Amino acid sequence: MKLKEKEVEIGCLYLTGANQYRAVLAMKGEFMIYAPSLEGIPSLSPNATKLPFENQPFKKCKIVTFAKKDYQVFDFNGMAAINHKLNEAQLAEVIAQCNANSAINHLI
């Protein structure tokens, strides 16, 4: 399943067909910053407290490029969906894990 650009949201977690989690950190115009996990990682448990972005560099791309990947429904915090909204603490953790504060400040 491919996403439409309007389906991509800041602060949401997605799962690609290659089992790579992606967290959208910031968007401005047609550009975005996201955190990718390694590919092929095990599924997050429904009550995961640690997100899988440790030491993974953030990526910049166009929203349409991000949306063209194949995504899949996954379970997180007891719900099955194509995307999951991260709470403020989780989003802050992802930003810290991939050291994206400076890039986000320059994008916005």
Residue pairs with C-beta under 8 A, 6 or more apart in sequence:
1 70
1 71
1 72
1 73
1 82
2 67
2 68
2 69
2 70
2 71
3 14
3 66
3 67
3 69
3 71
3 82
4 67
5 63
5 64
5 67
7 67
7 82
7 83
8 24
8 27
8 32
8 63
8 66
8 67
9 24
9 83
9 85
10 24
10 25
10 26
10 27
11 23
11 24
11 25
11 85
11 86
11 91
12 23
12 24
12 83
12 84
12 85
12 86
13 21
13 22
13 23
13 51
13 76
13 83
13 84
13 85
13 86
14 21
14 22
14 23
14 24
14 71
14 82
14 83
15 21
15 22
15 71
15 72
15 74
16 22
16 39
16 69
16 70
16 71
16 72
17 69
17 70
17 71
17 72
18 39
18 40
18 70
19 39
19 40
19 41
19 43
20 36
20 37
20 38
20 39
20 40
20 41
21 36
21 37
21 41
21 44
21 51
21 52
21 53
22 34
22 35
22 36
22 37
22 66
23 34
23 35
23 51
23 53
23 86
23 91
23 94
24 32
24 33
24 34
24 66
25 32
25 33
25 34
25 35
25 58
25 91
25 94
25 95
25 98
25 100
25 104
26 32
26 33
26 100
26 103
26 104
26 107
26 108
27 33
27 63
27 107
28 107
28 108
30 62
30 63
30 64
31 60
31 61
31 62
31 63
31 107
32 60
32 61
32 62
32 63
32 66
33 58
33 59
33 60
33 100
33 103
33 104
33 107
34 58
34 59
34 61
34 66
35 53
35 56
35 58
35 59
35 94
35 95
35 97
35 98
35 100
36 53
36 56
36 59
37 52
37 53
37 56
38 52
38 56
41 52
43 74
43 75
44 51
44 52
44 74
44 76
46 75
46 76
46 77
46 78
47 77
47 78
48 76
50 93
51 86
51 90
51 93
51 94
51 97
53 94
53 97
53 98
54 97
55 97
55 98
56 97
56 98
57 98
57 99
58 98
58 99
58 100
58 103
60 103
60 107
71 82
72 82
73 80
73 81
73 82
74 80
74 81
74 84
76 84
77 84
86 94
94 100
95 101
95 104
